[in-house]
């Protein structure tokens, strides 16, 4: 399995925008898991969540790489390459 991704170069240390999904916190909705955009720090909910805000953020911004924002998880995902990065 390839773990190299050219889009990782667009990632850098970020400050999370919120402790939970930014949009769900504003609307009062719930989420399943959280994802952190490694380009800007946006915290959004995963695709198992009703609103899928992490993917919506990617579609709006084209920021390609997210990381799990769950305690103890450090994996990343590239939306463009559809690549899991341990």
C-alpha positions in Angstrom: 0.0 0.0 0.0 1.4 3.4 -1.0 1.4 6.0 1.8 3.1 8.8 -0.2 0.8 11.6 -1.2 2.0 14.8 -3.0 -0.8 16.7 -1.3 0.8 16.2 2.1 3.1 19.1 1.1 0.0 21.4 1.4 -0.4 20.3 5.1 1.2 22.1 8.0 0.6 22.4 11.8 -2.8 24.0 12.4 -4.8 25.3 15.3 -8.2 23.5 15.4 -11.1 25.9 14.8 -13.3 24.4 17.5 -13.5 21.5 20.0 -16.3 20.0 17.9 -17.7 20.3 14.4 -17.8 24.0 13.7 -21.1 23.9 11.7 -22.8 21.4 14.0 -22.0 23.4 17.1 -23.6 26.5 15.5 -26.7 24.6 14.3 -27.1 22.4 17.4 -26.7 19.2 15.3 -24.8 16.1 16.4 -21.8 14.3 14.8 -20.3 10.8 14.9 -16.5 11.5 14.5 -14.4 14.6 13.9 -11.9 15.5 11.2 -9.3 18.2 11.1 -8.3 20.0 7.9 -4.5 20.1 7.8 -4.5 23.2 5.5 -6.6 25.6 7.7 -7.6 23.9 10.9 -11.3 23.6 10.2 -13.0 20.9 12.4 -15.8 19.1 10.6 -17.8 16.0 11.1 -17.1 12.7 9.2 -19.1 11.1 6.4 -20.9 8.9 8.9 -22.4 12.0 10.4 -25.6 13.4 9.0 -24.1 16.6 7.7 -20.7 15.4 6.5 -19.1 18.8 7.1 -15.5 17.7 6.6 -16.3 16.6 3.1 -18.3 19.7 2.4 -15.4 21.8 3.6 -13.1 19.9 1.1 -15.6 20.5 -1.7 -15.8 24.2 -0.9 -12.1 24.9 -0.4 -10.3 22.0 -2.2 -8.1 21.6 1.0 -7.2 17.9 0.3 -5.8 16.4 3.5 -7.7 15.8 6.8 -6.6 14.0 9.9 -8.8 12.3 12.5 -9.6 14.6 15.3 -10.5 11.7 17.6 -8.4 11.1 20.7 -5.5 8.7 20.1 -6.0 8.6 16.3 -3.4 10.1 14.0 -4.3 8.8 10.5 -4.9 11.1 7.6 -6.9 11.0 4.4 -6.4 12.6 1.1 -9.7 13.4 -0.7 -8.0 13.9 -4.1 -6.0 10.7 -4.1 -8.6 8.8 -2.0 -5.7 7.6 0.0 -5.5 6.6 3.6 -2.3 7.8 5.2 -1.3 6.0 8.5 
